[in-house]
Amino acid sequence: MSMNADDLIAFLQQHYPAAFIQAANQGNKFDVRVVDASFEGKRAVQRQQAIYALVNDKIASGDIHALNIQALTPAEWEVQSQG
């Protein structure tokens, strides 16, 4: 069974229980946005690495072919969503 956006959200929500998470997919290519306070003080690369580490086995298995990650703090998301 292949993964869909809802599966990815449910999976990530286990690791980021307080986060606001959005995801979309076309086949096994995913776009995901994770908004969580734990990203405060971390560079974009560090934030993405944290998420990649969680989904690495799903990439290895082919469930996820490509993943575009947007990892934001709540303050960054508020600014971006107002734009």
URPEVEN-V951327 format. One record per backbone hydrogen bond with DSSP energy under -1.0 kcal/mol. NH is the residue of the N-H (numbers start at 1). CO is the residue of the C=O. Records with the same first field share a line. If there is no record, write none. Layout:
BEGIN
NH->CO, CO
END
This chain:
BEGIN
8->4
9->5
10->6
11->7
12->8
13->9
16->12
19->16
20->35
22->33
24->31
26->29
29->26
30->66
31->24
32->68
33->22
34->70
35->20
36->72
39->36
40->37
42->39
47->43
48->44
49->45
50->46
51->47
52->48
53->49
55->51
59->55
60->56
61->57
63->58
64->58
65->28
66->28
68->30
70->32
72->34
77->73
78->74
79->75
80->76
81->77
END
